Amino acid sequence: MLKLSAILMLLAGSAEPVAAQCPMCRMSAESNLKNGGTDGRGLNAGILYMLSMPYLIVAGVGFWWWRNRKSEKTESEGFSEEDFAQYN
């Protein structure tokens, strides 16, 4: 429980500097577009990359759970009613 509290406090403390970068990125992208640059494409690609990570993690955990659940079901189907009757 102490480790979880320490991790949550660390994450909460590091959120402020990250939020401060958003206006800087926006100003940089706007000034670049005004000057005819194409850095907005790179910024959009970075945003899509960051948005895809949580979905990939959830999909990976879901696949891992499904695979392990499937193997548990296969193991439990190995006994027939006659096998259970022998032990009773």
N, C-alpha and C positions, 0 to 999 in steps of 0.2 A: 504494500500500500504506500510505503514511503517512496519507493522508486516511481510509482505512478504519479504521486504528487510532485515530485521533483521534475519529472518530464513535462507535466502540464504547466508548471511554473516557468520552465525554460521556454516552452513554446509560446506561452502568453507574453513573456518578456521580449521575445524576438519578433513579435508581430508588428511593433511600431516602426522599426526601420524599413521593413518591407513595404508598408503602406506609404511611406514617404517617397518611394520611387515612382509611383504611378503618375503624379503630375509631371515629373521630370521626363518620363518616357513619352508622355502625350505631347509635351512641348517640343521635344526633340523630333518626334514623328511629324508634327504639324509644320515645323520650320523646314524639315527636309522636303516635305511634299510641296511647300511653297517655292522651294528652290529647284524643283523638278526632279528630285531624287525618288528612288523606289525602295527606300528602307521600310516602308509600310508593309510590304510583302513579307519581309523577314520578321517584322514584329507580329504580324498575323500568324505566321507559321509557328512562332514561339508560343503564342497564346494557345493555338490548337494543340501543340505538343503538351503543354501543361494541363490542358483540359482533358486530354486523352489518358493521362496517367491514372487518375482514380478509377476510371472505367476499366482499364486493363487490369488493375489490381483486383477489383471486385470480380471481374471475369475469371482471373486466375484462381482466386480463392473458391469461386463457385465450381470451376472445373475440378479442382482438387477435391472438394467436398463430394461432388457427383461421382468421381472415380472411386474414392474410398467407400462411399455408400454402396456403389455397385458391387464392389468386392465383398463387402459384408453380407449383402443379400445372397450372393453366390455361395458363400460359406454356410449360411443358414439353410439353404435349400438342399444341402447335402444329405440330410436325414429324412427318411420317409416315416410315415405313421407306424409302420412295423418296427422300425428301429426304436422309436419312442416307446412302443409297447413292450419291447424287450427289457427296458430299464425300469419299467413300473411294475 
